[in-house]
């Protein structure tokens, strides 16, 4: 039943526990306050590349571990007292694909400039670069506070 009220704008933010994603969470929460939106925090997980070594990982709850990591990352990124109305989603799959799927129909997708990948000297992480190029909504890339890029810090 439609009561005439539009749904609140949805802002999707990628979370991986890095400083950069923490900055993205804080930015997304601030933007949601400004536009009367809701924040959906997404953390994607995959089986480790060495999966198949069953004796090593037997009984390990990968999804539960990811959900705990998401909660801890949000707790670390946000100050106490910040409304906890953030929707939390733990998704199985590659982070870029998970964020693109989650952001369908969203007002905005927010990501950090680099996460917990290799080659930390890259200007943009591979997930960030992929979502910037393929998202169906606007993307905001948030830099980690205090980090400079390039010769002039820009």
C-alpha positions in Angstrom: 0.0 0.0 0.0 1.5 3.3 -1.0 0.8 6.1 1.5 2.3 8.8 -0.8 5.6 9.0 0.9 8.7 8.3 -1.1 11.2 5.8 0.3 14.3 7.3 1.9 17.3 7.6 -0.4 19.6 4.6 0.0 23.4 5.1 0.3 25.5 1.9 -0.1 28.9 2.0 1.5 31.6 -0.7 1.0 33.3 -1.9 4.2 36.4 -3.9 4.5 37.9 -2.8 7.9 40.5 -0.5 6.3 41.0 3.1 7.4 39.8 4.1 4.0 36.5 2.3 4.3 36.1 3.7 7.8 36.4 7.2 6.3 33.8 6.1 3.6 31.4 5.0 6.4 31.7 8.3 8.2 31.1 10.2 5.0 28.1 8.1 4.0 26.5 8.6 7.5 27.0 12.3 7.2 25.5 12.5 3.8 22.5 10.3 4.8 21.8 12.8 7.6 21.9 15.7 5.1 19.5 14.1 2.6 17.3 12.1 5.0 18.7 8.8 3.6 19.6 5.4 5.0 23.0 3.8 4.9 23.5 0.2 3.8 26.9 -1.1 4.8 28.1 -4.0 2.7 31.0 -6.4 3.4 31.7 -9.1 0.8 33.5 -12.3 1.6 34.9 -15.1 -0.4 36.5 -18.4 0.4 40.3 -18.1 0.7 42.2 -18.9 -2.4 43.6 -21.9 -0.7 40.1 -23.3 -0.1 40.0 -27.0 -0.6 42.4 -27.7 2.3 39.3 -28.9 4.2 41.2 -30.1 7.3 42.6 -26.5 7.8 39.2 -24.8 7.7 36.7 -27.5 8.8 34.0 -25.9 10.9 35.2 -22.3 10.3 32.2 -20.0 9.9 33.3 -17.7 7.1 30.0 -15.8 6.9 29.8 -15.4 10.7 33.4 -14.2 10.8 32.5 -11.6 8.0 29.5 -10.4 10.0 31.6 -9.9 13.1 34.2 -8.1 11.0 31.5 -5.8 9.6 30.2 -5.0 13.1 33.7 -4.3 14.4 34.5 -2.1 11.4 31.3 0.0 11.9 31.9 0.3 15.7 35.5 1.4 15.0 34.5 3.9 12.3 31.6 5.6 14.1 31.7 7.6 17.3 29.6 6.3 20.2 26.1 7.7 20.1 25.9 7.8 16.3 22.5 6.3 15.4 22.9 2.6 14.7 20.2 2.6 12.0 22.8 1.4 9.5 21.6 -1.6 7.5 24.2 -4.3 7.5 24.7 -6.7 4.7 27.2 -9.5 4.5 27.4 -10.9 0.9 29.3 -13.9 -0.5 31.2 -12.9 -3.6 33.9 -10.7 -5.0 33.7 -7.2 -3.4 33.3 -5.3 -6.7 30.5 -7.5 -7.9 28.8 -7.4 -4.5 28.9 -3.6 -4.3 27.6 -3.2 -7.9 24.7 -5.5 -7.2 23.9 -3.9 -3.8 24.0 -0.4 -5.3 21.4 -1.1 -8.0 18.6 1.5 -7.3 20.7 3.3 -4.7 21.1 7.1 -4.6 24.8 6.7 -4.1 27.7 4.2 -3.7 30.5 5.3 -1.4 33.8 3.5 -1.2 37.3 4.2 0.2 40.1 4.9 -2.2 42.0 1.8 -1.2 41.2 -1.2 0.9 43.0 -4.3 2.2 44.4 -5.3 -1.1 47.9 -5.6 -2.3 49.9 -3.0 -4.1 49.1 -0.3 -1.6 50.9 2.3 -3.6 48.2 2.2 -6.3 46.2 5.5 -6.5 42.9 3.6 -6.5 42.3 0.0 -5.3 41.1 -2.5 -7.9 37.6 -2.7 -6.3 37.3 1.0 -6.2 38.4 1.4 -9.8 36.0 -1.3 -11.0 32.9 0.2 -9.2 33.7 3.7 -10.4 33.7 2.4 -14.0 30.7 0.2 -13.8 28.2 1.4 -11.2 24.7 2.3 -12.2 24.6 5.2 -9.7 26.9 8.0 -8.7 30.0 6.9 -6.8 31.9 8.9 -4.2 35.5 7.9 -3.4 36.6 8.9 0.0 40.3 9.2 0.9 41.7 8.1 4.2 42.2 11.3 6.3 45.7 12.6 6.2 46.8 10.5 3.2 48.3 12.4 0.3 48.4 11.2 -3.3 50.9 12.1 -5.8 53.6 14.8 -5.7 51.4 17.7 -4.7 49.3 15.7 -2.2 46.3 15.9 -4.5 
